[in-house]
Amino acid sequence: QVQLVESGGDLVQPGGSLRLSCSASGIIFSIYAMGWYRQAPGKQRELVAGISGGGVTNYADSVKGRFAISRDNAKNTVYLRMNSLKPEDTAVYYCNARHSVTRRTVWGQGTQVTVSS
């Protein structure tokens, strides 16, 4: 019943753009901080971008100025707009929800982003 479902991953050329979406169900979305993480082969999962229930955002240095996280509480959805994509952005991108008080966490199944010519 508690579920995060990512969508929007694709194969894209360097310099291209994608928008990832994460739709949440089974939680009170507005009181969860949301984040996007990614994991490339052979590397640890890393935080890409996060947004609090109050709209405060943070980004990994590697994506600052290129990616933007946003949320639509009415739609129970968080987005990650990715511009100027680079091959090193290639990874499985995961959506994460964290309750602002209890810190309960929920993970999505991931969506593949591949940046290649």
LINFENKA-V801583 format. One line per field, one symbol per residue. psi: psi as a letter, one per 40 degrees, with the letter a starting at -180 (. if undefined). burial: # if it has 16 or more other C-alpha atoms within 10 Angstrom, else .. A space follows every 10 residues. Layout:
BEGIN
psi = ???
burial = ???
END
This chain:
BEGIN
psi = dhhhhiieii hiiheaiihi ihhiieigdd ehiiihiihi heiihihdii hideehiiii deehedihii igddefhiih hhifiideeh ihhhihhhhd deehihiiei hhhhhi.
burial = ..#####.## .#.#..#### ####..#.## ########## ......#### ###...###. ..#...#### #....##### .##.##..## #########. .....###.# ######.
END
